[in-house]
Structures are given as structure tokens and as C-alpha cells.
């Protein structure tokens, strides 16, 4: 007599919704960590953006609301006609781009608020088919201003360059950017757009290494010279500070907590600066991408 196999216990659907999903890949785990940190700062970020945009949208009473987009098909939305995608280069916390996207009607409304303070009504069936140079400039300033406000809040410094239109519509790389929906609340009216922030806005930058240090066997050629570079500090200065340095002024610098030793363009080790015999030395403290090598 064959014994019937006991079926595997399944989680009921109403209970499964409360289960915490587990991210399998490194990119997914970094994305989950950044999302968790971003959710805790959304209210503060919204207030910072609201304060900054109030300097641009004068004589307009509004509130800013930020929400984190999860599992949305923004690529399909971007593929529809009448969409504007801007890229804004940022230097803090890393040298990369942020992205802002909105439809042409929202562009038209933002231009109205910036230039005259009155929101013009769009009749049913009426659609904005092209953008003027002034509308593009206004969107560029709005993208730059809100990113600078976020940088100032998160990193106590700001470095965002003017935004420019992206000719080919595309969705920024998934698991590398956090998509946020920004809603500008005007009483009974709402203007909204989407903003993509690099994960580094909320978690430590990830060092990319094309070569695994543990995979390189150097036991047979220890005398081969190699060119390496230790990056101790980066600092942004103004032209006025540079001029002052030429006149003999001292430029203060602060050593970062995580420094890299690079072989050509590949980061191999993390370390710190120490003092030995009245000289500065570099001490290796960790291996780059050790998690990938495990």
C-alpha cells in the first residue's frame, strides 16, 4: 500500500502579503538597503525641496510630497509621446547623473507658475505638442534646484550641474537608481514628475573592480613592477580659493574614512592613512568587492 506524501505547507495568500521578500543578488540587496534608508528621509527631503523650489516659484503656495515608486512600469510611461526626460550631472556623493521626467502638460504648468504665478487650465483633449526654449530652461532649473536641496540635506554640500534633455527616451538602470514620484500640491491641482536618484544618495558608494584580488596569482613574478595610485582625498574648490592659494593661502583638507589603492583604473584595496616615523603611510584595511569574492 502506497503511502500518500504529505503536501508541503503553503503560506495562505492573506498571510503572504505580510512576508518580507528576500533580495537574492547583490544589486537587489543594495537597492533594498537604499530604499529602506530613503523611506526614512522622504519627509525631510520633501521639506527641503519645497523650501528650495519656493525660491523659484514665487508668489505660489504649494506643498511637495515625495513617494518611493516600487514595481512600476515607468519605462512604458516614458515610451508614450509627450514625455520629457532630463539628465542632471551631479558630483556629490559620486560623479554620475540623476534623471527627471514629466509630461508636456506638466512642463507647461511649471512654466506658467514660474513666469506668472497663474496655472492655466488645459481643456479636455488639448495636448501640449512641443516645448519652448524657456520651458526647457525652467525644467532644467527645477531639476537642478531640487537635487541641490537634497544634496545639502544629505551631505551638507551641493554640486549639481544644469540639466539637459535626453534625446532617446529610456528608463535609468534598474537596481542602480531609486525612482521617486514628486507631487506639487496646489490646493485642488497637482503637478507631478518622476525623479531617479542614484543609490549612493542613501548608501555608501560601491567600488567596482574588474579584477578579483584573490584570483590573481603573483607568486611566480614578485619582481614585476606595477604602477599603483592611492587616492587619499578629493576636494571641490572655487576659483576664488584657487586664486587665494596662488597668493600663499592654505587650503584645508580632510582625509576620508575610506581610501582606495588602485592598479591602473581598478580599485583593489581599501585602507587608511597612518603616521610612522614622522611620515604618512597607507595601511590596507579591506579588499574591494570582498562580498563578490566570497
Secondary structure by P-SEA (a helix, b strand, c coil): ccccccccccccaaaaaabbbbbccaaaaaaaaaaaaaaacaaaaaaaaaaaaaaaaccccbbbbbbbbcccaaaaaaaccbbbbbbbbbcccccbbbbbbbcaaaaaaaaaaacccbbbbbccccccccccaaaaaaaaaaaaaaaaaaaaaaccbbbbcbbbbbccccccccccbbbbbbbbccccbbbbbbbbbcccccccbbbbbccccccccccccccbbbbbbbbcbbbbbcaaaaaaaaabbbbbbbbccbbbbbccccccbbbbbbbcccbbbbbbcccccccccc
